[in-house]
């Protein structure tokens, strides 16, 4: 119950913190960031593999 009250204060701009929509956006950005980091890792390994194959 206390968490709901404090979140309501944040939503009403009476207290510092992230609003619900900001929390959702942050979570989505973190998921996207994780996926992009995985993609970069895959591309680095593929680049190393193909560089080795062409020698």
C-alpha positions as CSV (number, residue, x, y, z in Angstrom):
1,X,0.0,0.0,0.0
2,X,2.9,2.4,0.8
3,X,4.5,1.8,-2.6
4,X,1.2,2.7,-4.3
5,X,1.0,5.9,-2.3
6,X,4.6,6.9,-3.1
7,X,4.2,6.1,-6.8
8,X,1.0,8.2,-6.9
9,X,3.1,11.1,-5.5
10,X,5.7,10.6,-8.2
11,X,2.9,10.5,-10.8
12,X,1.5,13.7,-9.4
13,X,4.9,15.3,-9.6
14,X,5.0,15.8,-5.8
15,X,8.0,13.5,-5.3
16,X,11.2,12.8,-7.3
17,X,11.3,9.5,-9.2
18,X,10.3,7.8,-12.4
19,X,6.7,7.7,-13.5
20,X,5.2,4.5,-14.7
21,X,5.6,5.4,-18.3
22,X,9.3,6.4,-17.7
23,X,9.8,3.0,-16.0
24,X,8.3,1.2,-19.0
25,X,10.4,3.2,-21.4
26,X,13.6,2.5,-19.4
27,X,12.8,-1.2,-19.3
28,X,12.2,-1.3,-23.1
29,X,15.5,0.6,-23.7
30,X,17.4,-1.7,-21.5
31,X,16.0,-4.7,-23.4
32,X,16.9,-3.1,-26.7
33,X,20.4,-2.3,-25.5
34,X,20.9,-5.9,-24.3
35,X,19.8,-7.2,-27.7
36,X,22.0,-4.8,-29.6
37,X,25.0,-5.8,-27.5
38,X,24.3,-9.4,-28.3
39,X,24.1,-8.6,-32.0
40,X,27.4,-6.7,-31.9
41,X,29.0,-9.7,-30.2
42,X,27.7,-12.0,-32.9
43,X,28.9,-9.7,-35.6
44,X,32.4,-9.5,-34.0
45,X,32.6,-13.3,-33.9
46,X,31.4,-13.6,-37.5
47,X,33.9,-11.0,-38.6
48,X,36.8,-12.9,-36.9
49,X,35.6,-16.2,-38.4
50,X,35.5,-14.8,-42.0
51,X,38.7,-13.0,-41.6
52,X,40.4,-16.3,-40.6
53,X,38.8,-18.1,-43.5
54,X,40.0,-15.6,-46.2
55,X,43.7,-16.0,-45.1
